[in-house]
Amino acid sequence: MQPRILSIPRLARLFFAWCLACGCWAAPAEDQKQSTPSAAQESPAAPSPETGAGSSRVPATADYIIGAEDLLDIHVWREQELSGPMTVRPDGKISMRLIGEVQAAGRTPAELGQVIREALAAKYLQDPIVTVTVRQVNSKKYFVQGEVNRPGPFPLLVPTTVFEALSISGGFREFAKKTKIVVMRKGKRIPFNYKEVEKGKKMEQNIYLENGDVIIVP
C-alpha cells in the first residue's frame, strides 16, 4: 500500500489548527497589547478642581492681575530647583534662586513669566522656558453677609456682578429682605434691589464687584 500524501491546502489547515491549540497564534497579539500602553497609562489624570483650594488650580483668566498673597506655580523647563509653588509676599514680590527678588504683583502670569525668563537668560540659562500659573487666588475677595445660605469670603476670580455673587453664596434664607440689599464699598453704601434685577428692571444697579466689596443681605 502506498503512503497517503496530504494535499497542501489540508496541510495548511492542520498547521493553523495546531497553532490555535498551542496558543502560538495569539501570542503576537498579546505582545502587541502589552507593548502599547493605554491612554490612561500615557497621560495621568488631571487634578480635579474640587480636590481642595490649597492644591487645586483656580480658573484665573489670562489677563488676571497677580496680587499679594496669591499662590503661584512657577515652572522652568528642565530646572527642577527653580520650579515650584511660590506665595507672593505682602510687598508684592517673590524670591527665586539665582535671580533674587522679582516683582510679581501688578503683572499677569504671562508678564511675570517673561520677566523671569529674561532674568535667567541674561546670566544663567540659555533660552529658558518659563511657565507661571495661579494656583490659588488670595489677593482678591468679596464678602457676603447676612441672610444667605453660605455667607463668608469668596475669591474674585473673574468679573462678577452682585446678582451673580448672591447666587454663588447659595441663595437667600427664608426671611431675607431682597429689596434692601446693600453693597459696602470703601465706606460707601450702594443699594441693590434683587427683585427688580430679577425682573430685568433697573439693571444699572447690578454692578460689577471690586476687591474688598461687602454685600449685606438684611
GIVENRA-V126650 format. One record per pair of residues at least 6 apart in sequence whose C-alpha atoms are under 8 Angstrom apart, sorted by the first residue. I is the first residue (numbers start at 1). J is the second residue. D is the distance in whole Angstrom. If there is no record, write none. Layout:
I/J/D  I/J/D
This chain:
19/25/6  20/26/8  47/56/7  48/56/7  49/56/5  49/57/6  49/58/7  50/56/7  53/136/7  54/135/8  54/136/7  55/135/7  55/136/8  56/135/6  56/136/7  57/134/7  57/135/4  57/136/6  58/134/7  58/135/6  58/136/6  58/137/7  58/157/8  59/157/7  60/134/7  60/157/6  60/158/7  61/157/8  61/158/7  62/108/7  62/109/7  62/110/8  63/108/6  63/109/8  64/108/6  64/109/7  64/157/8  65/105/7  65/106/6  65/107/5  65/108/5  65/109/8  66/104/7  66/105/5  66/106/6  66/107/6  66/108/6  66/109/7  66/139/8  67/88/7  67/92/7  67/104/7  67/105/4  67/106/6  67/138/8  67/139/5  67/140/7  68/88/5  68/89/6  68/90/5  68/91/7  68/92/5  68/93/8  68/105/6  68/138/8  68/139/5  69/87/6  69/88/5  69/89/6  69/90/6  69/92/8  69/137/8  69/138/6  69/139/6  70/87/6  70/88/5  70/134/7  70/135/8  70/136/6  70/137/5  70/138/5  70/139/6  71/85/7  71/86/6  71/87/4  71/88/6  71/134/6  71/135/6  71/136/5  71/137/7  71/138/7  72/85/6  72/86/5  72/87/6  72/88/8  72/132/7  72/133/6  72/134/5  72/135/5  72/136/7  73/83/8  73/84/6  73/85/4  73/86/6  73/131/8  73/132/6  73/133/5  73/134/6  73/135/6  74/82/8  74/83/5  74/84/5  74/85/6  74/86/7  74/130/7  74/131/6  74/132/5  74/133/7  75/82/7  75/83/4  75/84/6  75/130/6  75/131/5  75/132/6  76/82/6  76/83/6  76/128/7  76/129/6  76/130/5  76/131/7  77/128/7  77/129/5  77/130/7  82/96/7  82/97/6  86/94/7  87/94/7  88/94/5  88/104/7  88/105/7  92/103/6  92/104/6  92/105/5  92/106/8  93/101/6  93/102/5  93/103/4  93/104/5  93/105/7  94/101/6  94/102/5  94/103/7  94/104/6  95/101/4  95/102/6  96/102/8  98/120/8  98/124/8  99/119/6  99/120/7  102/116/8  103/112/8  104/112/6  109/132/5  109/133/6  109/134/7  110/131/8  110/132/7  112/132/7  113/130/6  113/131/6  113/132/6  114/130/7  116/130/7  117/127/8  117/128/6  117/129/7  117/130/6  120/128/7  121/127/6  121/128/6  137/155/6  137/156/8  137/157/7  138/155/7  140/155/6  140/156/5  140/157/7  140/211/5  140/212/7  141/153/6  141/154/5  141/155/4  141/156/5  141/211/5  141/212/6  141/213/8  142/153/6  142/154/5  142/155/7  142/156/6  142/209/7  142/210/7  142/211/6  142/212/5  142/213/5  142/214/6  142/215/8  143/151/7  143/152/6  143/153/4  143/154/6  143/212/7  143/213/6  143/214/5  143/215/6  144/151/5  144/152/5  144/153/7  144/154/8  144/165/8  144/166/8  144/169/7  144/214/6  144/215/5  144/216/6  144/217/8  145/151/5  145/152/6  145/214/7  145/215/6  145/216/5  145/217/6  146/216/6  146/217/5  146/218/6  147/172/6  147/173/5  147/175/7  147/176/5  147/217/5  147/218/6  148/166/8  148/169/7  148/170/7  148/171/6  148/172/4  148/173/5  148/176/7  148/217/7  149/169/6  149/170/5  149/171/6  149/172/6  149/173/6  150/169/5  150/170/6  150/171/8  151/169/6  156/210/8  156/211/7  159/208/6  159/209/7  160/208/5  160/209/6  161/206/6  161/207/5  161/208/4  161/209/6  162/206/6  162/207/6  162/208/6  162/209/6  162/215/8  163/194/7  163/197/8  163/206/6  166/172/8  176/217/7  176/218/6  177/217/7  177/218/6  178/193/6  178/194/5  178/195/6  178/217/7  178/218/8  179/192/7  179/193/4  179/194/6  179/195/6  179/196/8  180/191/7  180/192/7  180/193/6  180/217/7  180/218/7  181/191/6  181/192/5  181/193/6  181/194/7  181/215/7  181/216/6  181/217/5  181/218/7  182/189/6  182/190/6  182/191/5  182/192/6  182/215/6  182/216/5  182/217/7  183/189/6  183/190/5  183/191/6  183/192/7  183/213/7  183/214/6  183/215/5  183/216/6  184/190/6  184/213/6  184/214/5  184/215/6  184/216/8  185/212/7  185/213/5  185/214/7  186/213/8  191/205/8  192/205/6  192/206/7  193/205/8  196/202/7  196/203/8  197/203/6  197/205/8  197/206/7
